[in-house]
């Protein structure tokens, strides 16, 4: 458009001072009416008698509506506002229908203006040149018209300005419509986010940039604004646990620390997104307290059932097998005096019964390993380590604080025992270790269970996603903590479980 202006005669320099204001208006966030008004006023500086008009198309109804016409008579703009476009509907209506420029040098002599001659004459309009406004796909947006009070043909420079003014107007209209659609989309998605029952946190490099009301409620804050700018480290369950800040894709379970310090079991789903043109991570946080409670209740019911079956095996089947063994032993003594061969067979049968009784007792013990009758977790881990070391020829050192059994609930003790049991089974299957240390420690805040070995260590492809490791991770989460699998130096593996020591605290 600047090149076209430069070719205008006789005073193109008069337009140049107004060019920055036009560009500012076009690029601004003003209303569409103000932006279109700025375009028409700029073009009208071409000549004192020039009057411009922008009509906006309603393609759904086939009509044109006033967009900007600062110097046209109000009665005229009101009369043509909402007119149907089509062939013979004046310069603008015909240009809209043809999607091509229409030049009418004398309105009173043009067949295109038959229905509007008297209207135009009444307001002193004698010539009208109109250019359709279309988007990049040639879809009609409106028309740009230049009116004069006397019949005349356009100059080459005026035609060039008309051709340039229409695309500039199209850009303004398209930007406005895109902005309206974007704003509507933003409002719609913000409404979804604000009303989402799950917490939503967007963070950049670990600092919260957006939070919805549900996130504020989950974390114990009065409003979402209180969360913005805070580090995710404040909400992580432990200084050792940075999974939340580094979680960028997929779903994981874990714990958050609420404002008052209480732990909150959660499930988080992370997705990388853009906010304001900056890449960030959006975390969807779901409170799984009720689900964890149900899982815990199921786990406790399962443990109680296992314990019941264990006692039934020990006190029922084992006792009956023991009685049968005593009868077989007595029968063997009596038969041997008559037939030594039959006596030997009865002795073999009695040996089989004895081994079966031992196996059944071990099964019963494993089904309820940490009951008070069996000296709690201390006794269960001592037995486990002794049997494991003897069976696999591995030296095992067990370290536990005194009085630990009085603090742990049966379910908690069972989870810790099963984690240690699975970790030792992994050592036997994969590590090729000679020494293992099982260490349970406690401080005023948390418990720590560490199983260390001097074996081959974690392989390069180890992800911790196997069934055994997944079971260990699940049990750690049930305890309110988390588990890590770390390589030892120079070789070996650490399996580390951290969980809160008392209800209501966080590790």
One Martini backbone bead per residue (centre of mass of N, CA, C, O) as a GRO file, in nm:
protein
  507
    1UNK     BB    1   0.055   0.064  -0.017
    2UNK     BB    2   0.297   0.258  -0.017
    3UNK     BB    3   0.349   0.245  -0.325
    4UNK     BB    4   0.075   0.359  -0.407
    5UNK     BB    5   0.101   0.629  -0.260
    6UNK     BB    6   0.360   0.732  -0.411
    7UNK     BB    7   0.182   0.758  -0.696
    8UNK     BB    8   0.033   0.986  -0.601
    9UNK     BB    9  -0.158   1.275  -0.695
   10UNK     BB   10   0.027   1.542  -0.574
   11UNK     BB   11   0.022   1.448  -0.233
   12UNK     BB   12   0.159   1.176  -0.083
   13UNK     BB   13   0.293   1.297   0.180
   14UNK     BB   14   0.023   1.340   0.342
   15UNK     BB   15  -0.004   1.021   0.421
   16UNK     BB   16   0.249   0.931   0.585
   17UNK     BB   17   0.183   1.033   0.880
   18UNK     BB   18  -0.073   0.823   0.896
   19UNK     BB   19   0.054   0.536   0.882
   20UNK     BB   20   0.125   0.457   1.179
   21UNK     BB   21  -0.167   0.474   1.283
   22UNK     BB   22  -0.277   0.251   1.104
   23UNK     BB   23  -0.089   0.020   1.198
   24UNK     BB   24  -0.168   0.036   1.495
   25UNK     BB   25  -0.469  -0.026   1.452
   26UNK     BB   26  -0.436  -0.301   1.306
   27UNK     BB   27  -0.249  -0.425   1.555
   28UNK     BB   28  -0.459  -0.395   1.753
   29UNK     BB   29  -0.727  -0.439   2.023
   30UNK     BB   30  -0.944  -0.317   1.893
   31UNK     BB   31  -1.217  -0.273   1.763
   32UNK     BB   32  -1.344  -0.331   1.460
   33UNK     BB   33  -1.468  -0.050   1.412
   34UNK     BB   34  -1.207   0.114   1.465
   35UNK     BB   35  -1.027  -0.020   1.251
   36UNK     BB   36  -1.208   0.045   1.004
   37UNK     BB   37  -1.212   0.348   1.044
   38UNK     BB   38  -0.904   0.389   1.000
   39UNK     BB   39  -0.900   0.295   0.708
   40UNK     BB   40  -1.100   0.494   0.582
   41UNK     BB   41  -0.960   0.759   0.673
   42UNK     BB   42  -0.699   0.714   0.521
   43UNK     BB   43  -0.815   0.695   0.230
   44UNK     BB   44  -0.966   0.981   0.241
   45UNK     BB   45  -0.690   1.149   0.205
   46UNK     BB   46  -0.677   1.155  -0.109
   47UNK     BB   47  -0.960   1.325  -0.090
   48UNK     BB   48  -1.193   1.551   0.008
   49UNK     BB   49  -1.448   1.394  -0.152
   50UNK     BB   50  -1.390   1.127  -0.024
   51UNK     BB   51  -1.589   0.825   0.044
   52UNK     BB   52  -1.599   0.555   0.268
   53UNK     BB   53  -1.676   0.189   0.266
   54UNK     BB   54  -1.768  -0.083   0.495
   55UNK     BB   55  -1.885  -0.407   0.431
   56UNK     BB   56  -2.039  -0.682   0.590
   57UNK     BB   57  -2.070  -1.025   0.558
   58UNK     BB   58  -2.365  -1.246   0.550
   59UNK     BB   59  -2.359  -1.557   0.419
   60UNK     BB   60  -2.606  -1.698   0.550
   61UNK     BB   61  -2.807  -1.441   0.427
   62UNK     BB   62  -2.694  -1.249   0.196
   63UNK     BB   63  -2.562  -0.990   0.347
   64UNK     BB   64  -2.507  -0.639   0.425
   65UNK     BB   65  -2.303  -0.450   0.666
   66UNK     BB   66  -2.208  -0.206   0.859
   67UNK     BB   67  -1.868  -0.109   0.948
   68UNK     BB   68  -1.770   0.163   0.780
   69UNK     BB   69  -1.881   0.533   0.753
   70UNK     BB   70  -1.787   0.836   0.853
   71UNK     BB   71  -1.894   1.026   0.572
   72UNK     BB   72  -2.156   0.914   0.540
   73UNK     BB   73  -2.472   0.924   0.541
   74UNK     BB   74  -2.680   0.797   0.774
   75UNK     BB   75  -2.928   0.740   0.592
   76UNK     BB   76  -2.779   0.564   0.388
   77UNK     BB   77  -2.657   0.342   0.572
   78UNK     BB   78  -2.935   0.256   0.684
   79UNK     BB   79  -3.065   0.170   0.407
   80UNK     BB   80  -2.824  -0.055   0.331
   81UNK     BB   81  -2.854  -0.206   0.580
   82UNK     BB   82  -2.903  -0.550   0.505
   83UNK     BB   83  -2.863  -0.601   0.221
   84UNK     BB   84  -2.884  -0.778  -0.057
   85UNK     BB   85  -2.676  -0.962  -0.252
   86UNK     BB   86  -2.616  -0.899  -0.610
   87UNK     BB   87  -2.709  -0.863  -0.911
   88UNK     BB   88  -2.792  -0.523  -0.927
   89UNK     BB   89  -2.686  -0.421  -0.614
   90UNK     BB   90  -2.495  -0.238  -0.690
   91UNK     BB   91  -2.167  -0.223  -0.635
   92UNK     BB   92  -2.145  -0.403  -0.377
   93UNK     BB   93  -2.346  -0.631  -0.441
   94UNK     BB   94  -2.198  -0.715  -0.705
   95UNK     BB   95  -1.910  -0.763  -0.595
   96UNK     BB   96  -1.998  -0.987  -0.398
   97UNK     BB   97  -2.111  -1.179  -0.618
   98UNK     BB   98  -1.845  -1.176  -0.812
   99UNK     BB   99  -1.567  -1.129  -0.682
  100UNK     BB  100  -1.534  -0.823  -0.802
  101UNK     BB  101  -1.468  -0.546  -0.947
  102UNK     BB  102  -1.666  -0.229  -0.935
  103UNK     BB  103  -1.729   0.028  -1.180
  104UNK     BB  104  -1.903   0.342  -1.114
  105UNK     BB  105  -1.914   0.658  -1.267
  106UNK     BB  106  -2.253   0.657  -1.303
  107UNK     BB  107  -2.526   0.598  -1.128
  108UNK     BB  108  -2.764   0.707  -1.317
  109UNK     BB  109  -2.650   0.510  -1.573
  110UNK     BB  110  -2.663   0.246  -1.410
  111UNK     BB  111  -2.804  -0.077  -1.396
  112UNK     BB  112  -2.704  -0.146  -1.097
  113UNK     BB  113  -2.888   0.126  -0.977
  114UNK     BB  114  -3.198   0.120  -1.010
  115UNK     BB  115  -3.286   0.075  -0.694
  116UNK     BB  116  -3.066   0.339  -0.597
  117UNK     BB  117  -3.076   0.620  -0.734
  118UNK     BB  118  -3.247   0.798  -0.547
  119UNK     BB  119  -3.084   0.754  -0.294
  120UNK     BB  120  -2.815   0.868  -0.399
  121UNK     BB  121  -2.919   1.146  -0.492
  122UNK     BB  122  -3.026   1.241  -0.210
  123UNK     BB  123  -2.698   1.222  -0.105
  124UNK     BB  124  -2.483   1.300  -0.337
  125UNK     BB  125  -2.427   1.032  -0.517
  126UNK     BB  126  -2.233   0.949  -0.830
  127UNK     BB  127  -1.991   0.749  -0.737
  128UNK     BB  128  -1.885   0.386  -0.741
  129UNK     BB  129  -1.624   0.189  -0.596
  130UNK     BB  130  -1.583  -0.174  -0.575
  131UNK     BB  131  -1.436  -0.415  -0.339
  132UNK     BB  132  -1.379  -0.720  -0.255
  133UNK     BB  133  -1.369  -0.907   0.049
  134UNK     BB  134  -1.121  -1.163   0.109
  135UNK     BB  135  -0.984  -1.446   0.173
  136UNK     BB  136  -0.751  -1.688   0.098
  137UNK     BB  137  -1.022  -1.872   0.001
  138UNK     BB  138  -1.240  -1.678  -0.131
  139UNK     BB  139  -1.406  -1.564   0.105
  140UNK     BB  140  -1.651  -1.367   0.197
  141UNK     BB  141  -1.645  -1.051   0.397
  142UNK     BB  142  -1.686  -0.798   0.185
  143UNK     BB  143  -1.665  -0.433   0.126
  144UNK     BB  144  -1.493  -0.175  -0.068
  145UNK     BB  145  -1.571   0.176  -0.087
  146UNK     BB  146  -1.580   0.457  -0.331
  147UNK     BB  147  -1.697   0.791  -0.307
  148UNK     BB  148  -1.864   1.043  -0.516
  149UNK     BB  149  -2.023   1.360  -0.608
  150UNK     BB  150  -1.910   1.285  -0.897
  151UNK     BB  151  -1.863   1.190  -1.199
  152UNK     BB  152  -1.609   0.922  -1.229
  153UNK     BB  153  -1.296   0.803  -1.293
  154UNK     BB  154  -1.039   0.619  -1.207
  155UNK     BB  155  -0.732   0.608  -1.133
  156UNK     BB  156  -0.463   0.410  -1.119
  157UNK     BB  157  -0.393   0.477  -0.822
  158UNK     BB  158  -0.679   0.431  -0.706
  159UNK     BB  159  -0.700   0.135  -0.788
  160UNK     BB  160  -0.457   0.041  -0.620
  161UNK     BB  161  -0.567   0.124  -0.346
  162UNK     BB  162  -0.820  -0.052  -0.359
  163UNK     BB  163  -0.665  -0.322  -0.385
  164UNK     BB  164  -0.517  -0.280  -0.103
  165UNK     BB  165  -0.745  -0.216   0.101
  166UNK     BB  166  -0.891  -0.487   0.098
  167UNK     BB  167  -0.667  -0.673   0.226
  168UNK     BB  168  -0.640  -0.508   0.482
  169UNK     BB  169  -0.931  -0.551   0.570
  170UNK     BB  170  -0.916  -0.860   0.575
  171UNK     BB  171  -0.706  -0.875   0.798
  172UNK     BB  172  -0.872  -0.738   1.015
  173UNK     BB  173  -1.116  -0.930   1.011
  174UNK     BB  174  -0.963  -1.200   1.056
  175UNK     BB  175  -0.829  -1.124   1.322
  176UNK     BB  176  -1.089  -1.078   1.474
  177UNK     BB  177  -1.215  -1.360   1.435
  178UNK     BB  178  -0.982  -1.517   1.558
  179UNK     BB  179  -0.996  -1.376   1.832
  180UNK     BB  180  -1.282  -1.463   1.900
  181UNK     BB  181  -1.232  -1.767   1.884
  182UNK     BB  182  -1.001  -1.775   2.089
  183UNK     BB  183  -1.158  -1.658   2.324
  184UNK     BB  184  -1.379  -1.872   2.328
  185UNK     BB  185  -1.185  -2.105   2.373
  186UNK     BB  186  -1.057  -2.000   2.633
  187UNK     BB  187  -1.318  -1.985   2.795
  188UNK     BB  188  -1.399  -2.279   2.765
  189UNK     BB  189  -1.133  -2.406   2.887
  190UNK     BB  190  -1.135  -2.249   3.149
  191UNK     BB  191  -1.403  -2.356   3.245
  192UNK     BB  192  -1.312  -2.648   3.254
  193UNK     BB  193  -1.075  -2.605   3.448
  194UNK     BB  194  -1.233  -2.465   3.684
  195UNK     BB  195  -1.450  -2.724   3.696
  196UNK     BB  196  -1.257  -2.928   3.756
  197UNK     BB  197  -1.225  -3.184   3.995
  198UNK     BB  198  -0.940  -3.176   3.921
  199UNK     BB  199  -0.627  -3.097   3.953
  200UNK     BB  200  -0.445  -2.807   3.813
  201UNK     BB  201  -0.096  -2.791   3.703
  202UNK     BB  202   0.126  -2.545   3.591
  203UNK     BB  203   0.475  -2.580   3.494
  204UNK     BB  204   0.799  -2.407   3.520
  205UNK     BB  205   1.068  -2.544   3.639
  206UNK     BB  206   0.875  -2.603   3.914
  207UNK     BB  207   0.680  -2.357   3.866
  208UNK     BB  208   0.383  -2.217   3.917
  209UNK     BB  209   0.146  -2.081   3.659
  210UNK     BB  210  -0.110  -2.274   3.723
  211UNK     BB  211  -0.437  -2.291   3.891
  212UNK     BB  212  -0.703  -2.450   4.017
  213UNK     BB  213  -0.937  -2.479   4.261
  214UNK     BB  214  -0.891  -2.784   4.312
  215UNK     BB  215  -0.590  -2.759   4.385
  216UNK     BB  216  -0.626  -2.576   4.629
  217UNK     BB  217  -0.798  -2.775   4.791
  218UNK     BB  218  -0.607  -3.018   4.797
  219UNK     BB  219  -0.361  -2.826   4.929
  220UNK     BB  220  -0.497  -2.604   5.135
  221UNK     BB  221  -0.600  -2.353   4.977
  222UNK     BB  222  -0.795  -2.069   4.920
  223UNK     BB  223  -0.644  -2.017   4.638
  224UNK     BB  224  -0.497  -2.027   4.329
  225UNK     BB  225  -0.307  -1.775   4.358
  226UNK     BB  226  -0.127  -1.899   4.593
  227UNK     BB  227   0.031  -2.102   4.391
  228UNK     BB  228   0.153  -1.899   4.226
  229UNK     BB  229   0.514  -1.932   4.218
  230UNK     BB  230   0.545  -2.197   4.338
  231UNK     BB  231   0.707  -2.472   4.439
  232UNK     BB  232   0.685  -2.816   4.408
  233UNK     BB  233   0.860  -2.886   4.659
  234UNK     BB  234   0.637  -2.815   4.873
  235UNK     BB  235   0.451  -3.086   4.774
  236UNK     BB  236   0.647  -3.292   4.828
  237UNK     BB  237   0.688  -3.568   5.032
  238UNK     BB  238   1.007  -3.540   4.969
  239UNK     BB  239   1.334  -3.453   4.924
  240UNK     BB  240   1.380  -3.738   4.760
  241UNK     BB  241   1.117  -3.649   4.584
  242UNK     BB  242   1.120  -3.556   4.218
  243UNK     BB  243   0.884  -3.661   4.028
  244UNK     BB  244   0.696  -3.420   3.988
  245UNK     BB  245   0.895  -3.222   3.837
  246UNK     BB  246   0.978  -3.470   3.617
  247UNK     BB  247   0.691  -3.497   3.518
  248UNK     BB  248   0.590  -3.531   3.149
  249UNK     BB  249   0.450  -3.826   3.126
  250UNK     BB  250   0.181  -3.974   3.203
  251UNK     BB  251   0.120  -4.205   3.479
  252UNK     BB  252   0.123  -4.159   3.844
  253UNK     BB  253   0.197  -4.246   4.168
  254UNK     BB  254   0.148  -4.077   4.497
  255UNK     BB  255   0.255  -3.789   4.695
  256UNK     BB  256   0.137  -3.513   4.888
  257UNK     BB  257   0.179  -3.196   5.042
  258UNK     BB  258   0.013  -3.016   5.240
  259UNK     BB  259  -0.003  -2.724   5.404
  260UNK     BB  260  -0.023  -2.893   5.696
  261UNK     BB  261   0.152  -3.178   5.615
  262UNK     BB  262  -0.035  -3.367   5.497
  263UNK     BB  263  -0.103  -3.646   5.330
  264UNK     BB  264  -0.163  -3.709   4.964
  265UNK     BB  265  -0.310  -3.922   4.765
  266UNK     BB  266  -0.207  -3.971   4.418
  267UNK     BB  267  -0.278  -3.903   4.064
  268UNK     BB  268  -0.070  -3.839   3.780
  269UNK     BB  269  -0.096  -3.636   3.480
  270UNK     BB  270   0.122  -3.567   3.204
  271UNK     BB  271   0.167  -3.265   2.991
  272UNK     BB  272   0.281  -3.105   2.721
  273UNK     BB  273   0.265  -2.744   2.684
  274UNK     BB  274   0.119  -2.418   2.611
  275UNK     BB  275   0.188  -2.086   2.761
  276UNK     BB  276   0.232  -1.811   2.599
  277UNK     BB  277   0.459  -1.975   2.416
  278UNK     BB  278   0.533  -2.167   2.661
  279UNK     BB  279   0.677  -2.439   2.776
  280UNK     BB  280   0.493  -2.683   2.967
  281UNK     BB  281   0.345  -2.853   3.252
  282UNK     BB  282   0.055  -3.057   3.287
  283UNK     BB  283  -0.117  -3.137   3.588
  284UNK     BB  284  -0.315  -3.407   3.686
  285UNK     BB  285  -0.492  -3.423   4.000
  286UNK     BB  286  -0.581  -3.712   4.194
  287UNK     BB  287  -0.777  -3.812   4.447
  288UNK     BB  288  -0.707  -4.145   4.620
  289UNK     BB  289  -0.816  -4.200   4.907
  290UNK     BB  290  -1.054  -4.394   4.864
  291UNK     BB  291  -0.900  -4.604   4.701
  292UNK     BB  292  -0.688  -4.665   4.916
  293UNK     BB  293  -0.888  -4.757   5.130
  294UNK     BB  294  -0.994  -4.996   4.967
  295UNK     BB  295  -0.723  -5.134   4.923
  296UNK     BB  296  -0.660  -5.164   5.224
  297UNK     BB  297  -0.908  -5.330   5.295
  298UNK     BB  298  -0.842  -5.562   5.100
  299UNK     BB  299  -0.565  -5.624   5.219
  300UNK     BB  300  -0.663  -5.688   5.503
  301UNK     BB  301  -0.859  -5.912   5.423
  302UNK     BB  302  -0.646  -6.088   5.290
  303UNK     BB  303  -0.464  -6.119   5.539
  304UNK     BB  304  -0.677  -6.247   5.721
  305UNK     BB  305  -0.731  -6.490   5.538
  306UNK     BB  306  -0.445  -6.596   5.537
  307UNK     BB  307  -0.427  -6.630   5.840
  308UNK     BB  308  -0.660  -6.829   5.867
  309UNK     BB  309  -0.539  -7.041   5.680
  310UNK     BB  310  -0.279  -7.076   5.837
  311UNK     BB  311  -0.411  -7.177   6.100
  312UNK     BB  312  -0.559  -7.414   5.972
  313UNK     BB  313  -0.307  -7.559   5.886
  314UNK     BB  314  -0.163  -7.569   6.162
  315UNK     BB  315  -0.421  -7.662   6.355
  316UNK     BB  316  -0.529  -7.880   6.155
  317UNK     BB  317  -0.360  -8.037   5.940
  318UNK     BB  318  -0.105  -8.075   6.110
  319UNK     BB  319  -0.242  -8.235   6.340
  320UNK     BB  320  -0.347  -8.465   6.166
  321UNK     BB  321  -0.075  -8.550   6.050
  322UNK     BB  322   0.048  -8.609   6.324
  323UNK     BB  323  -0.147  -8.832   6.402
  324UNK     BB  324  -0.081  -9.015   6.162
  325UNK     BB  325   0.219  -9.043   6.226
  326UNK     BB  326   0.180  -9.188   6.500
  327UNK     BB  327   0.027  -9.431   6.389
  328UNK     BB  328   0.245  -9.523   6.190
  329UNK     BB  329   0.464  -9.566   6.402
  330UNK     BB  330   0.314  -9.779   6.567
  331UNK     BB  331   0.261  -9.974   6.330
  332UNK     BB  332   0.556 -10.024   6.259
  333UNK     BB  333   0.635 -10.175   6.523
  334UNK     BB  334   0.432 -10.412   6.489
  335UNK     BB  335   0.507 -10.507   6.196
  336UNK     BB  336   0.812 -10.561   6.218
  337UNK     BB  337   0.778 -10.834   6.381
  338UNK     BB  338   0.652 -10.971   6.110
  339UNK     BB  339   0.753 -10.735   5.879
  340UNK     BB  340   1.022 -10.561   5.778
  341UNK     BB  341   0.937 -10.447   5.503
  342UNK     BB  342   0.678 -10.308   5.598
  343UNK     BB  343   0.819 -10.131   5.807
  344UNK     BB  344   0.990  -9.967   5.608
  345UNK     BB  345   0.748  -9.843   5.455
  346UNK     BB  346   0.629  -9.701   5.703
  347UNK     BB  347   0.878  -9.525   5.756
  348UNK     BB  348   0.867  -9.375   5.484
  349UNK     BB  349   0.585  -9.260   5.529
  350UNK     BB  350   0.663  -9.101   5.785
  351UNK     BB  351   0.872  -8.917   5.649
  352UNK     BB  352   0.673  -8.786   5.454
  353UNK     BB  353   0.491  -8.668   5.673
  354UNK     BB  354   0.705  -8.490   5.805
  355UNK     BB  355   0.766  -8.314   5.556
  356UNK     BB  356   0.474  -8.218   5.516
  357UNK     BB  357   0.450  -8.076   5.785
  358UNK     BB  358   0.680  -7.873   5.735
  359UNK     BB  359   0.567  -7.746   5.479
  360UNK     BB  360   0.296  -7.652   5.600
  361UNK     BB  361   0.419  -7.465   5.814
  362UNK     BB  362   0.560  -7.277   5.616
  363UNK     BB  363   0.309  -7.188   5.470
  364UNK     BB  364   0.164  -7.076   5.719
  365UNK     BB  365   0.383  -6.866   5.785
  366UNK     BB  366   0.371  -6.708   5.509
  367UNK     BB  367   0.062  -6.624   5.539
  368UNK     BB  368   0.156  -6.525   5.857
  369UNK     BB  369   0.451  -6.368   5.933
  370UNK     BB  370   0.365  -6.098   6.151
  371UNK     BB  371   0.258  -6.202   6.401
  372UNK     BB  372   0.263  -6.196   6.739
  373UNK     BB  373   0.316  -6.508   6.770
  374UNK     BB  374   0.584  -6.441   6.566
  375UNK     BB  375   0.729  -6.166   6.661
  376UNK     BB  376   0.666  -6.018   6.423
  377UNK     BB  377   0.880  -5.854   6.220
  378UNK     BB  378   1.135  -5.948   6.354
  379UNK     BB  379   1.082  -6.253   6.335
  380UNK     BB  380   1.020  -6.269   6.031
  381UNK     BB  381   1.295  -6.155   5.927
  382UNK     BB  382   1.477  -6.355   6.072
  383UNK     BB  383   1.367  -6.606   5.935
  384UNK     BB  384   1.405  -6.519   5.644
  385UNK     BB  385   1.718  -6.477   5.655
  386UNK     BB  386   1.797  -6.757   5.754
  387UNK     BB  387   1.668  -6.921   5.524
  388UNK     BB  388   1.796  -6.775   5.284
  389UNK     BB  389   2.096  -6.816   5.359
  390UNK     BB  390   2.087  -7.127   5.376
  391UNK     BB  391   1.971  -7.187   5.085
  392UNK     BB  392   2.198  -6.977   4.919
  393UNK     BB  393   2.473  -6.902   5.061
  394UNK     BB  394   2.414  -6.619   5.217
  395UNK     BB  395   2.518  -6.338   5.375
  396UNK     BB  396   2.311  -6.201   5.643
  397UNK     BB  397   2.227  -5.873   5.758
  398UNK     BB  398   2.039  -5.766   6.046
  399UNK     BB  399   1.872  -5.444   6.104
  400UNK     BB  400   1.698  -5.328   6.405
  401UNK     BB  401   1.494  -5.164   6.601
  402UNK     BB  402   1.381  -5.145   6.898
  403UNK     BB  403   1.026  -5.173   6.926
  404UNK     BB  404   0.888  -5.183   6.636
  405UNK     BB  405   0.631  -5.370   6.680
  406UNK     BB  406   0.464  -5.152   6.853
  407UNK     BB  407   0.417  -4.944   6.596
  408UNK     BB  408   0.313  -5.155   6.398
  409UNK     BB  409   0.098  -5.254   6.189
  410UNK     BB  410   0.014  -5.536   6.034
  411UNK     BB  411   0.005  -5.420   5.747
  412UNK     BB  412   0.274  -5.273   5.752
  413UNK     BB  413   0.449  -5.521   5.817
  414UNK     BB  414   0.369  -5.682   5.568
  415UNK     BB  415   0.475  -5.491   5.353
  416UNK     BB  416   0.772  -5.496   5.445
  417UNK     BB  417   0.810  -5.798   5.421
  418UNK     BB  418   0.739  -5.830   5.115
  419UNK     BB  419   0.962  -5.650   5.013
  420UNK     BB  420   1.197  -5.814   5.128
  421UNK     BB  421   1.123  -6.081   4.993
  422UNK     BB  422   1.145  -5.981   4.696
  423UNK     BB  423   1.434  -5.874   4.710
  424UNK     BB  424   1.564  -6.150   4.782
  425UNK     BB  425   1.460  -6.298   4.533
  426UNK     BB  426   1.619  -6.120   4.331
  427UNK     BB  427   1.896  -6.192   4.434
  428UNK     BB  428   1.875  -6.498   4.373
  429UNK     BB  429   1.802  -6.468   4.058
  430UNK     BB  430   2.024  -6.213   3.963
  431UNK     BB  431   2.292  -6.119   4.136
  432UNK     BB  432   2.518  -6.305   4.269
  433UNK     BB  433   2.550  -6.284   4.573
  434UNK     BB  434   2.722  -6.286   4.906
  435UNK     BB  435   2.596  -6.014   5.024
  436UNK     BB  436   2.351  -5.896   5.274
  437UNK     BB  437   2.152  -5.606   5.371
  438UNK     BB  438   1.911  -5.551   5.634
  439UNK     BB  439   1.761  -5.219   5.693
  440UNK     BB  440   1.589  -5.081   5.976
  441UNK     BB  441   1.481  -4.747   6.022
  442UNK     BB  442   1.428  -4.465   6.263
  443UNK     BB  443   1.258  -4.161   6.294
  444UNK     BB  444   1.038  -3.911   6.377
  445UNK     BB  445   0.928  -3.933   6.063
  446UNK     BB  446   1.063  -4.217   5.952
  447UNK     BB  447   1.101  -4.495   5.750
  448UNK     BB  448   1.377  -4.731   5.664
  449UNK     BB  449   1.424  -4.962   5.391
  450UNK     BB  450   1.723  -5.160   5.327
  451UNK     BB  451   1.848  -5.346   5.040
  452UNK     BB  452   2.173  -5.486   5.014
  453UNK     BB  453   2.414  -5.571   4.755
  454UNK     BB  454   2.710  -5.745   4.580
  455UNK     BB  455   2.626  -5.772   4.297
  456UNK     BB  456   2.563  -5.692   3.962
  457UNK     BB  457   2.321  -5.522   3.943
  458UNK     BB  458   2.189  -5.304   3.737
  459UNK     BB  459   2.080  -5.302   3.439
  460UNK     BB  460   2.057  -5.111   3.159
  461UNK     BB  461   1.735  -5.210   3.117
  462UNK     BB  462   1.635  -5.121   3.384
  463UNK     BB  463   1.295  -4.994   3.508
  464UNK     BB  464   1.093  -5.114   3.735
  465UNK     BB  465   0.838  -5.280   3.565
  466UNK     BB  466   0.808  -5.529   3.697
  467UNK     BB  467   0.610  -5.717   3.887
  468UNK     BB  468   0.779  -5.713   4.145
  469UNK     BB  469   0.837  -5.405   4.148
  470UNK     BB  470   0.541  -5.317   4.135
  471UNK     BB  471   0.464  -5.445   4.407
  472UNK     BB  472   0.660  -5.280   4.577
  473UNK     BB  473   0.551  -5.002   4.498
  474UNK     BB  474   0.265  -5.045   4.598
  475UNK     BB  475   0.338  -5.092   4.898
  476UNK     BB  476   0.475  -4.822   4.945
  477UNK     BB  477   0.221  -4.651   4.882
  478UNK     BB  478   0.047  -4.779   5.112
  479UNK     BB  479   0.257  -4.641   5.327
  480UNK     BB  480   0.315  -4.338   5.204
  481UNK     BB  481   0.547  -4.389   4.994
  482UNK     BB  482   0.864  -4.494   4.850
  483UNK     BB  483   1.066  -4.641   4.581
  484UNK     BB  484   1.408  -4.743   4.515
  485UNK     BB  485   1.653  -4.817   4.247
  486UNK     BB  486   2.002  -4.868   4.310
  487UNK     BB  487   2.326  -4.830   4.238
  488UNK     BB  488   2.620  -4.952   4.341
  489UNK     BB  489   2.945  -4.887   4.473
  490UNK     BB  490   3.083  -5.077   4.238
  491UNK     BB  491   2.851  -5.286   4.329
  492UNK     BB  492   2.516  -5.339   4.315
  493UNK     BB  493   2.213  -5.294   4.533
  494UNK     BB  494   1.948  -5.061   4.610
  495UNK     BB  495   1.666  -5.094   4.826
  496UNK     BB  496   1.438  -4.818   4.890
  497UNK     BB  497   1.230  -4.731   5.174
  498UNK     BB  498   0.993  -4.460   5.226
  499UNK     BB  499   0.804  -4.380   5.530
  500UNK     BB  500   0.585  -4.291   5.748
  501UNK     BB  501   0.562  -4.316   6.097
  502UNK     BB  502   0.306  -4.132   6.124
  503UNK     BB  503   0.007  -4.032   6.127
  504UNK     BB  504   0.007  -3.721   5.944
  505UNK     BB  505   0.277  -3.759   5.809
  506UNK     BB  506   0.578  -3.685   5.623
  507UNK     BB  507   0.875  -3.785   5.472
   0.00000   0.00000   0.00000
